[in-house]
Amino acid sequence: MSILFTDEFQPGSAAAWKQKIQFELQGSDYNKTLLTPTNEGITIKPFYHANYFEKVLVPPSSNKYKICQAVYIKTDEEANSLALTYIEKGMNSIKFIALKPFDSTILFQNLLHKNIEFHFHLSFLSEKFIDALCKTLNSETIYLNIDSIGNLAKTGNWFTNLNDDFNTINRLLKKHENKNVIAVNVSIYQNAGANTVQQVAYALAHANEYFQKFGAEIASKIQFNFAIGSNFFFEISKIRAFTYLYQLICEQYAIATTPIICIEPSFRNKTLYNYTNNCQRTSLEFTSGVYGGAHTILNNLPNKTNLNQLLSLKDELANNNSQDITTDSYYIESITKQIAEKALSIFKEIENGGGFLQQLKDGTIQRKIAENAKKEQDSFNTGESILVGANKYKTQTKEDKLNYFSDVLNTQNIRKTLIIPIVAKRLSEKIEQKKI
C-alpha cells in the first residue's frame, strides 16, 4: 500500500490546534472572532477534530437518484411536448403541476413504458380524477403527492374540509396500495423562513399526523419534498438529520423504513434580476440534495441552464457514492447531530402540545416560523447576511425577470381562511420593489 504524505506528520490534539490558532490571532478574542452563531442555535467552530467526533448512524440511501423536471400544465398538448423534450435530453423523472384536472390520454401520449417516474402537484383533490389517473399509469412509478395538511398550512384551508379530505385519502390509500399517495411538503416551511432545525421537526410532526390518521404502515409510501437553501453543509446535514430521525420514529411504531426524499431549489434566496447568481445558487442546492441522500433532484424552473446543471451533475457524480463523501466528515457529522438533537426536542414539544395540526390551528407553528423569518430578514437588511447581487455587489442592469413558482404561488384565491396561512417570501422582495 502507498504511504500518504500526511502520515509523515505527527497528529495534533484539539487543544494544540486551538492554542496555535489563539497564538495567530495575536490577542484577538477567539470566541468573538472565530465562533459563528446561527439562527438554529448551532455555533460553527473554526475547526473540527477527531477528539470530539461523534458519528451519526444515518441509514444508507440508494445512490441512484432521479433527476426531475417540473412541467406546468397550461395545455395538455404543450405539457406533453415539453415532457417528451426533457426526456430526450436525459431527464428520467417528470413532475406535472396542475391547477385543474387534465386529459391523461393527451398528457401521457408517447410517455409511458420509458422507465420514467411521474410526480404530481395537484391544486385540487378529486378521488374520481385520481382513480382514473392511477388506472392510466397502472404500470408506472408515480408519486401523487397528496398533502391535505400541507394545503391547509399553505392556503389556510382544506381542499374541502378535514373529514372529507381524510376520508378521500383513506379510500385512495386502500384502492392504490402500490402507489405513493401521500406527501409531506416541507418546502412550505423553508420558503416562508423556517430554519433547518424547524424544517426537520415540522416534517416529522407533519408526517406523524398522517401516521395517527392512517397508520404508520404508510411510512414507506410518503414522499417528503424539501426546499434546499444556500447554506451548503447545513442543507446536507438537514437531509441527513431528517433521515436519521425518521428511522428512529418509525422504529417506535415497529416499522423499518427510510424516507423517500425529493429536493428542489429554495424560493426564498432567489432574486428577480440576477439570473447568473440564481443559477449558481441552484447548482449548489442540487449538489446538497445529492450529498444529503435525496432520491429525486427536482428542477422547478423551466430554465435551460438549470436543466443542463442537473444533467451535468448526473454525469459528474455517476461514479461517486455521495454518502462516502459526507460520512465521517467531522463538520457534517457534528452539524447533523446537533440539528437532529434540536429537531427531536421541538418534535416532542409539538406532540406534547397536542400535535402538529393543533399547533397550526393555534398559530404556534406560524408564529415560530415568522420569528425566524424576521431574524433572517433583519440580517439581510443590515447586510450581515449577504445575497450577492441583491444586498451586496448589486446588479445595476436588469438581467431577467424571475418566474419562480409563479404558476403555483400566485394562484391562491383571496378568501376567508380557517387558519393563518404560511406564506412564502423572498428575502430580496423589498429591495426589488424599489427598483420596479
FENJO-V65735 format. One record per residue. N is the residue number from 1. PHI is phi in radians with two decimals (999 if undefined). BURIAL is I if it has 24 or more other ideal C-beta (glycine too) atoms within 12 Angstrom, else O. D_LAST is the distance of its C-alpha to the last C-alpha in Angstrom with 1 decimal. Layout:
n phi burial d_last
N PHI BURIAL D_LAST
N PHI BURIAL D_LAST
This chain:
n phi burial d_last
1 999 O 63.2
2 -1.28 O 61.2
3 -1.72 O 60.7
4 -1.19 O 57.2
5 -1.11 O 56.8
6 -1.19 O 55.4
7 -1.17 O 58.8
8 -1.35 O 60.1
9 -1.80 O 58.3
10 -1.28 O 59.4
11 -1.15 O 57.0
12 -1.88 O 55.6
13 -1.35 O 55.2
14 -1.07 O 52.0
15 -1.10 O 53.7
16 -1.17 O 54.4
17 -1.11 I 50.8
18 -1.13 I 49.5
19 -1.09 O 52.1
20 -1.12 O 51.2
21 -1.11 I 47.5
22 -1.08 O 48.4
23 -1.11 O 50.5
24 -1.20 O 47.7
25 -1.26 O 45.4
26 0.92 O 47.9
27 1.71 O 47.8
28 -1.19 O 44.2
29 -1.25 O 44.0
30 -1.04 O 43.8
31 -1.15 O 42.2
32 -1.32 O 39.4
33 -1.51 O 38.8
34 -2.06 O 39.1
35 -1.66 O 38.7
36 -1.99 O 35.2
37 -1.34 O 34.7
38 -2.20 I 32.3
39 -1.13 I 30.9
40 -1.36 I 33.6
41 1.43 O 36.3
42 -1.83 I 37.3
43 -1.76 O 38.0
44 -1.47 O 37.6
45 -1.63 I 40.6
46 -1.28 O 40.9
47 -2.68 O 43.6
48 -2.20 I 45.3
49 -2.32 O 49.0
50 -1.04 O 51.7
51 -1.03 O 53.4
52 -2.02 O 50.8
53 -1.32 O 50.0
54 -2.23 O 50.0
55 -1.34 O 49.5
56 -1.75 I 47.6
57 -1.44 O 49.3
58 -1.35 I 46.3
59 -1.01 I 47.7
60 -1.19 O 47.4
61 -2.10 I 45.1
62 -1.13 O 45.5
63 -1.46 O 44.0
64 -1.60 O 43.5
65 -1.33 I 39.9
66 -1.70 I 38.2
67 -1.81 I 34.9
68 -2.20 I 33.0
69 -2.03 I 30.1
70 -1.36 I 28.2
71 -2.22 I 28.4
72 -1.48 I 26.4
73 -1.48 I 28.9
74 -1.66 O 27.4
75 -2.28 O 30.8
76 -1.10 I 33.9
77 -1.14 O 34.7
78 -1.14 O 31.4
79 -1.10 I 31.5
80 -1.09 I 35.1
81 -1.10 O 34.3
82 -1.10 I 31.5
83 -1.07 I 33.9
84 -1.08 I 36.7
85 -1.12 O 34.5
86 -1.13 I 33.5
87 -1.16 I 37.1
88 -1.08 O 38.3
89 -1.33 O 36.0
90 2.23 O 37.7
91 -1.22 I 35.9
92 -2.04 I 38.6
93 -2.74 I 36.6
94 -2.27 I 34.2
95 -2.00 I 32.1
96 -1.62 I 31.5
97 -1.97 I 28.9
98 -2.22 I 29.8
99 -1.60 O 28.7
100 -2.65 O 32.0
101 -1.01 O 35.4
102 -2.24 I 35.9
103 -1.59 O 38.9
104 -1.10 I 40.3
105 -1.05 O 42.7
106 -1.34 O 39.9
107 -1.08 I 37.5
108 -1.79 I 40.2
109 -1.08 O 42.1
110 1.17 O 43.3
111 -1.80 I 41.5
112 -1.47 I 44.5
113 1.05 O 47.1
114 -2.05 O 45.0
115 1.02 O 45.0
116 -1.89 I 41.4
117 -1.52 I 40.1
118 -2.04 I 38.0
119 -1.99 I 35.5
120 -2.36 I 33.9
121 -2.22 I 31.1
122 -1.82 I 32.1
123 -1.52 I 30.1
124 -2.64 I 33.5
125 -2.25 I 37.1
126 -2.23 O 39.8
127 -1.08 I 43.2
128 -1.08 O 44.4
129 -1.14 I 41.5
130 -1.17 I 41.7
131 -1.03 O 45.5
132 -1.15 O 45.1
133 -1.10 I 42.5
134 -1.12 I 44.9
135 -1.16 O 47.7
136 -1.10 O 45.8
137 -1.84 I 45.0
138 -0.99 O 48.3
139 -1.71 O 49.1
140 -1.83 I 45.6
141 -1.50 I 43.9
142 -2.30 I 41.2
143 -2.20 I 39.0
144 -1.31 I 38.1
145 0.98 I 35.9
146 -1.40 I 36.8
147 -2.46 I 35.4
148 -1.16 I 35.9
149 -1.16 I 35.5
150 -1.10 I 32.2
151 -1.13 I 31.1
152 -1.08 I 32.2
153 -1.11 I 30.2
154 -1.38 I 27.0
155 -1.79 I 27.2
156 1.57 I 29.6
157 -2.43 I 32.2
158 -1.28 I 34.9
159 -1.07 I 35.0
160 -2.14 O 37.9
161 -2.76 O 39.6
162 -0.96 O 41.0
163 -1.13 O 44.5
164 -1.13 O 43.5
165 -1.06 I 41.0
166 -1.22 I 43.5
167 -1.14 O 46.4
168 -1.12 I 44.5
169 -1.08 I 43.6
170 -1.06 O 47.2
171 -1.16 O 48.6
172 -1.12 I 46.2
173 -1.07 I 47.3
174 -1.30 O 51.0
175 -1.35 O 50.6
176 -2.18 I 48.6
177 -1.10 O 50.1
178 -1.57 O 49.4
179 -1.93 I 45.7
180 -1.56 I 42.9
181 -1.52 I 41.8
182 -1.69 I 40.0
183 -2.33 I 36.9
184 -2.11 I 35.4
185 -1.55 I 31.6
186 -1.30 I 31.0
187 -1.06 I 27.5
188 -0.95 I 26.5
189 -1.32 I 27.4
190 -1.13 I 26.0
191 -1.21 I 22.5
192 -1.61 I 22.6
193 2.06 I 23.7
194 -1.23 I 27.5
195 -1.42 I 29.2
196 -1.10 I 31.7
197 -1.12 I 34.7
198 -1.07 I 33.3
199 -1.03 I 32.3
200 -1.12 I 35.9
201 -1.10 I 37.4
202 -1.20 I 35.4
203 -1.06 I 36.1
204 -1.16 I 39.8
205 -1.18 I 39.9
206 -1.02 I 37.9
207 -1.12 I 40.5
208 -1.13 I 43.4
209 -1.09 I 42.6
210 -1.20 I 43.2
211 -1.03 I 46.4
212 -1.14 O 47.6
213 -1.47 I 47.0
214 -2.11 I 48.1
215 1.64 O 50.1
216 -1.24 I 49.4
217 -1.15 O 50.8
218 -1.43 I 47.4
219 -0.97 I 46.1
220 -1.44 I 46.5
221 -1.94 I 44.6
222 -1.62 I 41.3
223 -1.76 I 38.3
224 -1.81 I 35.9
225 -1.85 I 32.3
226 -1.85 I 30.7
227 -1.64 I 27.2
228 -1.98 I 27.5
229 -1.68 I 25.4
230 -1.51 I 25.4
231 -1.38 I 28.5
232 -0.84 I 30.9
233 -1.26 I 34.3
234 -1.17 I 33.3
235 -1.22 I 32.0
236 -1.03 I 35.3
237 -1.15 I 37.2
238 -1.05 I 35.4
239 -1.15 I 36.6
240 -1.14 I 40.0
241 -1.11 I 40.4
242 -1.12 I 39.5
243 -1.02 I 42.0
244 -1.10 I 44.6
245 -1.23 I 44.2
246 -1.06 I 44.0
247 -1.09 I 47.4
248 -1.08 I 48.8
249 -1.19 I 47.8
250 -1.09 I 49.1
251 -1.08 O 52.3
252 -1.17 O 52.8
253 -1.69 O 52.9
254 1.09 O 55.3
255 -2.02 O 52.8
256 -1.85 O 52.5
257 -2.78 I 49.1
258 -2.12 I 45.9
259 -1.31 I 42.4
260 -1.60 I 40.6
261 -2.15 I 37.2
262 -2.03 I 34.2
263 -2.02 I 31.2
264 -2.50 I 27.6
265 -1.07 I 24.7
266 -1.18 I 22.7
267 -1.51 I 19.4
268 -1.13 I 18.8
269 -1.74 I 18.4
270 -1.60 I 16.2
271 -2.20 I 12.8
272 -1.26 I 10.2
273 -1.97 I 10.6
274 -2.18 I 14.2
275 -0.99 I 16.5
276 -1.12 O 19.6
277 -1.12 I 19.3
278 -1.04 I 18.8
279 -1.16 I 22.0
280 -1.13 I 23.8
281 -1.15 I 23.2
282 -1.12 I 24.4
283 -1.04 I 27.4
284 -1.15 I 28.5
285 -1.18 I 27.9
286 -1.02 I 30.1
287 -1.16 I 32.7
288 -1.00 I 32.7
289 -1.10 I 33.5
290 -1.11 I 36.3
291 -1.17 I 37.9
292 -1.29 I 37.6
293 1.80 I 39.7
294 -1.18 I 37.4
295 -1.56 I 39.0
296 -2.36 I 35.9
297 -1.94 I 32.8
298 -1.80 I 30.0
299 -1.65 I 27.1
300 -1.69 I 24.7
301 -2.06 I 22.3
302 -1.36 I 23.4
303 -2.28 I 23.0
304 -1.08 O 25.8
305 -1.13 O 25.3
306 -1.11 I 25.6
307 -1.07 I 28.5
308 -1.15 I 30.2
309 -1.04 I 29.8
310 -1.14 I 31.7
311 -1.12 I 34.3
312 -1.17 O 34.8
313 -1.06 I 35.0
314 -1.05 I 37.7
315 -1.23 O 39.7
316 -1.15 O 39.4
317 -1.77 I 40.4
318 -1.03 O 42.9
319 -1.81 O 45.9
320 -1.87 O 44.7
321 -1.63 O 45.3
322 -1.06 I 42.1
323 -1.27 I 44.2
324 -1.12 O 46.5
325 -1.30 O 43.5
326 -1.63 I 42.5
327 -1.14 I 45.9
328 1.26 O 47.7
329 -1.30 I 44.7
330 -0.96 I 45.3
331 -1.17 I 41.7
332 -1.10 I 40.5
333 -1.10 I 43.7
334 -1.15 I 43.2
335 -1.15 I 39.6
336 -1.00 I 40.7
337 -1.10 I 43.5
338 -1.20 I 41.5
339 -1.08 I 38.8
340 -1.08 I 41.6
341 -1.10 I 43.5
342 -1.22 I 40.6
343 -1.17 I 39.4
344 -1.10 I 43.0
345 -1.11 O 43.2
346 -1.14 I 40.1
347 -0.99 I 41.5
348 -1.13 O 44.8
349 -1.08 I 43.2
350 -1.10 I 41.3
351 -1.13 I 44.6
352 -1.20 O 46.5
353 -1.59 O 44.0
354 1.90 O 44.6
355 1.76 I 42.6
356 -1.14 I 39.0
357 -1.05 I 38.8
358 -1.09 O 40.3
359 -1.29 I 37.8
360 -1.17 I 34.9
361 -1.13 I 36.4
362 -1.31 O 37.0
363 1.50 O 33.4
364 -1.16 I 34.7
365 -1.09 I 32.8
366 -1.05 I 29.5
367 -1.14 O 30.2
368 -1.12 I 31.1
369 -1.15 I 28.0
370 -1.08 I 25.8
371 -1.10 O 27.8
372 -1.23 I 27.3
373 -1.05 I 23.6
374 -1.13 O 23.3
375 -1.04 I 25.3
376 -1.11 I 23.1
377 -1.16 I 19.9
378 -1.08 O 21.7
379 -1.11 O 22.9
380 -1.18 I 19.5
381 -1.10 O 18.1
382 -1.49 O 21.2
383 1.51 O 21.0
384 -1.18 O 24.3
385 -1.75 I 22.9
386 -1.82 O 21.2
387 -2.11 I 18.6
388 -1.01 O 18.7
389 1.66 I 15.5
390 -1.90 I 13.6
391 -1.98 I 15.7
392 -2.63 O 18.3
393 0.90 O 18.4
394 -1.13 O 14.7
395 -1.37 I 13.6
396 -1.56 O 12.3
397 -1.87 O 11.9
398 -1.46 O 10.2
399 -1.46 O 13.3
400 -2.85 O 12.7
401 -1.83 O 11.0
402 -1.14 I 13.0
403 -2.05 O 15.3
404 -1.57 I 17.1
405 1.12 I 19.5
406 -1.04 I 17.4
407 -1.17 I 20.7
408 -1.74 I 22.3
409 -1.33 I 19.9
410 -1.77 O 18.3
411 -1.97 O 21.6
412 -1.31 O 23.2
413 -1.32 O 24.6
414 -1.36 O 24.2
415 -2.71 O 27.8
416 -1.13 O 30.2
417 -2.05 O 30.6
418 -1.32 O 33.8
419 -2.33 I 32.1
420 -1.23 I 28.8
421 -1.26 I 26.7
422 -1.66 I 25.5
423 -1.82 I 21.8
424 -1.19 I 20.0
425 -2.61 I 17.1
426 -1.48 I 15.4
427 -1.12 I 15.7
428 -1.63 I 12.4
429 -1.02 I 10.4
430 -1.13 O 10.0
431 -1.06 I 9.1
432 -1.23 I 6.2
433 -1.10 O 5.0
434 -1.16 O 5.5
435 -1.17 O 3.8
436 -1.15 O 0.0
